[in-house]
Amino acid sequence: MDEFCTGWTVVIPVKPAAHGKSRLAGAPGDRAALARAIALDTIDAARHACAVVVVTADPGIASAARQLGARVVDESAPAGLNAAIARGMDAAAPGHHAAMLGDLPALRPADLTAALRSAQGLERAVVADAEGTGSTLVTAREGVPWASAFGPDSYARHRALGCVPLDAAPGLQRDVDTVEQLAAASALGLGPRTSALR
């Protein structure tokens, strides 16, 4: 683990693999297995940069996330993405906090480390997705109340909350919801679990 990031906890919400990533139905192989692989590659990369809290109702993902060293919060009564993140924040250790999407299969630990380093001097910060309309990472410095507005066009809403834009590596910006986005992530280099299913 990078020593710089020991003051950070990142919350990663993950939908059950059987229900998540419906727009990947056209990808080769089993969609649920692919969704699970994407989530675990994201969690694994993040765990090499900082402490991680995973919020999920998927027992398989929960078990694998614990084996990777993440803390897991059960989301047995789903109430939406931002509510799940808030639940994870309640379980996070004191310090700097961030929320990150669980569908970044090209993420490298260094990508996250660099973004958190940039965010440490800011009250709130945001990383835009590759399209520039969504958000993949939102941060809050220690002592700043948590707020997030993930969902369609979330980048503008996070900016309205006072989040400062961060430059970020492509692996931190390339979330995957569609077959085309998966192909774009593949060009960056996928994590081992996702790569094995391609």
N, C-alpha and C positions, 0 to 999 in steps of 0.2 A: 504494500500500500504506500502511495506517495505521502511522505510526512507532511507536506504542505496541506493536504486535504483532510487531516485528521479532525479538524474543527468543523467539518461539513457533514451533514446527513442529507442524502437525496432520497426522496420518496418516489417510488415507481408504481403506478397503478396498472394492473394487468387484468383484462377480462378473461373469463374462462375460455380456454382454447377452443372448446366445442362451439362457442357462440361468436368469438372474435374473428376479425379479418374476413368478413363475408365477401368482400370485393376481391379477395385472392382466390376465389373459387375456380378461376380459369388457370391457375398455376398448376404445373405438373405435380402429381402426388397428392398426399392427404393434406387438406387445408388445415385441419386442427393440429396435426403434427408440425406443419410449417409455422403456424402461429405460436405454438409452444417453443419451437426452436428460436424464433426471432426474439421472443421475450427473454429467454434464458441467455442468449448471447448478449442482449442489452444489459441484463442484470450482472452477468459475469464481468463485462467490461467496466461497469460502474463500480463493482466491488474492488477492483484493482486501483481505484482512485479515491474512494471515500466510503464512509458507512452508508448502508442502504437499508431502507424499509420498503418492503414489497406489500402492496395491498391487493389481495386477490381472494376470490372464492373458489379457485381451481385447486383441488388437493394435490394434483401432480406438480403443478408449478410451485405451489407452496413448499412441498417437500424438497424439490430440486433447488429452490431458492435458499432454503435453510442449509442445504449441503454446500452451497456456494458461499455461505457466511452471512447472508442477509437476514435481517429480522423480518418476520412475516406477521401482518395483521389480517385477520379474516374479514372479508367483506361479504358476509352471509346474506345481508339485506342490501343489495346494490341500490344506491341513491344518486348515481351520476358520477362523472369523472371528478369534478371538483369536490364533491362530498367525500369521495374515496380518498382523495389527496389530503383533505382536512383530517380525516381519521388517521391517516398515516403520520401527519404532523403531530397529532396528539401523542403518538408513540415514539417520536423522534427525541434523541438526546438534545440537551441544550446546545446552542451554538448557531452557526450559520445553517440555513435550510434551503433546499431546492426541491422542485418537482420536475420530473423528466418523463417523457413518454416511454412506454415499454416496447416500442417498435422501431428501434434504431439498430438494425443488425450489422451495420458497417461501423458502429461506434468503436473507437479505440480509447483505452484509459487516458492516454495523453490528450485526446480531444476534450474530454470532460475536465481533466486537471487544468488545462489552459483556460477554459471558460470560467471555472470556479476561481482561479487566480485573478482573472479580470474582474469578476463580480465582487470580490471581497471588499473593495473600497466603495461599493455602491449600495444604497439602501435596498433597491430592487433592480433586477435586471432580467432581460429576456433574450432568448435566441430564437430567431425566426426560422421556420422550416424552409426547405429548398424553394418552395413556391413563393415565399415571402408573405403569406397571408395567415398561416398558422404559427404555433409556438411549439418548440420541442423541449425547451428548458426555461424555467422561471426560478429566480432566486430571491432570497431575502436575507439581508445581513442580520447577525445576532441582535436581538432586541426589537426588530421590526416586526409588527404583527403580520401573520401570513395572510395572503390573499392571492387567489388565482382565478382565471376566467377562461380555462381551456374549452375548446369547442370550435365550431366554424368561425373563421375570421378572428381567431383569438389574439393574433398579434396586435391588432389595433386596440383591442380591449385591454390587453396588458400594458400597452403604452399609456392608455388613459389612466391606468392604476399607478402610473409613475415609474414603470419599468424602463430602464435605459437599455437600448439595443447593444448587444454584444456581437463582436465578430467571432465566428466559430468555424472550426474545420468542417468540411462537407459531411463527414461521418456523423456529426452531431446534428446536422440539419436534415439529413435524408431519412425522414420517417417513411414507413412503408404501409400503405393501405391498398394499393392496386398492383396488378402484375407489372405495369409499366414502371412504377416506383421501385418494385423489387429488382427489376432489370437495372435501373439506375444505381441502386445500392450495390448490386453485384459488381458493377464497374469500379466501385470504390474498394471492394474486397470485403466479403462477408465473414462474420464470425463462424467458428467451426461447425456449430450445430446446424445453422441455416445452410451453410455451404454443402454440408453432407446430403441435404435434401434437394439440391438444385440439379 
